[in-house]
Amino acid sequence: MRITCVGGGPAGLYFAVLAKLTDPTREITVLERDRAGVTYGWGVVFWDDLLDDLFRYDPVSAARIWAAAYKWDEYEVRAAGKPVTHLGGYGFSLGRHKLLEILGERARELGVVVRYEDELTDPSALPPADLIVACDGAGSRLRDRHAEHFGAAVETGRNKYIWLGTPHVFRTFTFGFERTEAGWIWYHAYPFADGASTFIVECTPETWTGLGLGRLDSAAGNARLQEIFKNHLDGRPLDDAGRGWLNFRRVTAERWDHGNVVLMGDAAHTTHFAIGSGTKLAMQDAMALADAVADGFADSAALAAALEQYEHRRKVALAPLQRAAHASSAWFERMPEYAELPAKRFSYALSDRRGEYPAWRYLLHMSTQGTVPRTMLRWTLSARRWHRARRRPARHLSAAVPTG
Ligand SMILES: Cc1cc2nc3c(=O)[nH]c(=O)nc-3n(C[C@H](O)[C@H](O)[C@H](O)COP(=O)(O)OP(=O)(O)OC[C@H]3O[C@@H](n4cnc5c(N)ncnc54)[C@H](O)[C@@H]3O)c2cc1C
């Protein structure tokens, strides 16, 4: 079977790995327009649920991801004019470039051909394949070529955001809010490597216009943000890697397959960064697609059935997360309405921005702000992290981590 993945992001590379693991005789090619090691964005966050899945599907790459991941152990909320508060929880983060390096290396080890600097410009020029996976991201050219068939739609978020990196290492996942003369502006930041943190800045369009951020070039814009967030960055610089300010684009598609072409990851659906799950969902798409075509397909009807099964399984799984992402991004669009709440109530509102928490979460939040209960909560959650890690297939852990 010949499979071509257009796009060497997390979805494309991970699907290539899984499809090759299922059947090593498959000829699998990944086309990626960027050079190896070059990518947009900074670190991404994820949680135990993704790690559990990764260890189940390919313990070798999972162990490398686990070993490389930065482990943080609570959320910190720093809002101007309020004392610092904390939210219970732990998670992981990893540089996007590191994740792609691990997946690219694993794919090549298994015999996948990864062709970097190979941009698909004319989809009709693709070499023949039994399955073409369109995993070319939110702006998918393959999807847009048949936009009507796929029923693709793009909804643009109201707030402005910019995805920055900084050498300042935040202690843990941090939300920071500053009040300016033009309104509130905030960031979502987390360390993802020694010497590097992701720093996503967001504000309403009114604040963005009022601060003149649209009129500033990259260097002046970064300098302006550094000044606004000087109390948070310890004097360290910000880098926008040339991407500039954006509005989040929520992509949906009514159908995910067209003949032997199937959408996967951001090409099929995007999920607002406020719940930090787009990479997870893209990789879980790859797992579901690999399962759906595991036994191969005798003809086009069998392929259509397999792709239908994949799409259905993923749409069912995505629905609650899409709702959560929508509620979460809407909270940030209304953020100024919450700004006058006292510190603990403000951070609780931030944590329950999906509006789903039972009452005991409020009581737990209020009672764990002091040093002793907070430390106990962190220890308890940390024990849970390591307990869960120990249940995963540990025999692969040391063997799989490349040395040097
Ligand atoms: C600000 C921000 C923060 C985020 N933070 C998180 C987070 O913390 N956690 C998380 O899980 N997710 C996060 N995400 C979402 C995550 O980045 C995406 O959901 C994820 O990268 C989707 O993976 P993908 O493989 O589907 O697409 P992509 O990662 O976009 O990969 C697509 C690949 O296709 C290539 N490509 C495109 N067109 C062509 C072409 N014509 N020919 C060849 N190659 C092509 C691109 O170069 C790219 O490498 C965030 C997103 C944003 C915007």
The ligand as an ORCA input file, in Angstrom:
! r2SCAN-3c Opt
* xyz 0 1
  C      -1.015     30.136     19.662
  C      -1.226     28.672     19.591
  C      -0.861     27.885     20.689
  C      -1.052     26.521     20.657
  N      -0.732     25.803     21.747
  C      -1.001     24.496     21.783
  C      -0.733     23.736     22.938
  O      -0.230     24.242     23.931
  N      -1.051     22.408     22.928
  C      -1.605     21.806     21.847
  O      -1.906     20.609     21.905
  N      -1.857     22.499     20.717
  C      -1.575     23.820     20.650
  N      -1.837     24.534     19.522
  C      -2.421     23.863     18.364
  C      -1.400     23.090     17.530
  O      -0.323     23.913     17.181
  C      -2.057     22.510     16.276
  O      -3.345     22.050     16.559
  C      -1.227     21.328     15.742
  O       0.024     21.782     15.326
  C      -1.937     20.648     14.567
  O      -1.086     19.688     14.000
  P      -1.194     19.332     12.442
  O      -0.133     18.345     12.183
  O      -2.593     19.002     12.120
  O      -0.902     20.700     11.673
  P       0.412     21.588     11.669
  O       1.135     21.464     12.944
  O      -0.013     22.943     11.226
  O       1.315     20.926     10.556
  C       1.035     21.048      9.192
  C       2.334     20.892      8.448
  O       2.044     20.906      7.045
  C       3.041     21.656      6.372
  N       2.451     22.094      5.121
  C       1.441     22.969      4.948
  N       1.132     23.103      3.655
  C       1.963     22.281      2.973
  C       2.147     21.979      1.609
  N       1.371     22.538      0.668
  N       3.111     21.088      1.246
  C       3.904     20.482      2.196
  N       3.772     20.762      3.511
  C       2.813     21.641      3.904
  C       3.374     22.764      7.352
  O       4.656     23.328      7.105
  C       3.305     22.042      8.684
  O       4.564     21.506      9.064
  C      -1.626     25.910     19.512
  C      -1.960     26.682     18.404
  C      -1.779     28.051     18.448
  C      -2.157     28.868     17.265
*
